[in-house]
Amino acid sequence: MLDLSFSKPDEIVKRLCERLRAERLAQQMTQADVAGRAGVGINTVSNLEAGRNVGFENVIRVAMVLGRVKELEACFLPRLDSLDDIRRYESSAKRQRIRRKAEHA
């Protein structure tokens, strides 16, 4: 796995776009194939592969076509390295509101 913790956001985007293109080519699909199956325009796929501004929903659509949704779903899974982490996660999953502190006049 590639460690991206010391990368700049634009470097990460560039690598991810390169991987996206490589995955499309590995599956022997044209940009038109992906666009048609994802319900987006060819320009959207082209822009996505080039790292130009594309909406997150379109990224998900293309990932679905390429069979890579599980990787996206794994992006923000909680880190549960200990029993305390699990307890903290379970308690935070219940909807809670933070009370405002009373203003002192």
N, C-alpha and C positions, 0 to 999 in steps of 0.2 A: 504494500500500500504506500502511496506517495504521501509524504508529510508536507502539508501545505501551511503549517502554522507560521512559517516565516516568509510567506509569499505576500505580495501585494494583491489586492482584489483584482486588478486588471490582469495579473499573471495567472491567477486562478481561472478567471473567465477564459483566457486564451487556451489554457490546457484543457478545460472542460469542453470547449468548442472543438478543439482538435480531436478529442475522444469521441464526441458526438459524430463528427464527420467520419472518423475511422470506423465506428460502429455501423453507420449507414452503409459504408462501402463494403465492410465485411459481410453484411447481409445482402450484398449485391442489389441495393435499392438506389434508385435515382432520387434526386431532390423532389421531383414531381411525384414519384411513388409515395414518399413519406408525406408530402403535403396533402395529396389526395386522401390518404388513409387517416391523416390526423385532422382533416377538415380545416386546413389553413392554406394560405397561398404559398406558391413556390418561393416568392420573395421572403416570406417569413422564415422558411427553412434556410435559405441562403444567408439571411441576416443572422440567424441563430448560429450557424456554423462559422460565420465571420466575427461573431462576438459583438455585433451591433445590437442596439436596444430592442429587446423582444420581451413581451409580457410573460410572466411566470406561467400563466395558464397554457400558453403555447409551448413552453418548455415541457410541461407535463404531458400535453397531447403528443408531442414528438417522442418523449420517453415511453409513452404507452405503446406507440407503434413499433418502437425498437425493442420492446419487451424489457424495459429497464425501470419500471415503476418501483419495484421493491427497493432499489438503491436510493431513489428519492425519498421513499417513506422512511428509510433508515437514517436520513440526514439529521432529524431532530428527535430521535428516540432518547429517552432519559438515560443518563449514566447511572446504573444501579450496581455499584461495586461493593456495597455492604448492606447489611440488614438495616442500618440507619438510613441509607439512601432510599431503600424500598419504602420504609415507613414514611419518610418525608414526602416522597412522591405520591404515595397513596393519600396522605392527608391533604396535599395540595391539589389533588384531583377533584376534591369536593369544592364546589363553588363557595368562595369566601369573599367577603368585602372587607377592605381595610377601613376601620373607623377613622374619621378625621379627628385630629387632636383639637381639643377645645382651645379657642383663641383666648388668650388672657388680655383683658382690657386694662 
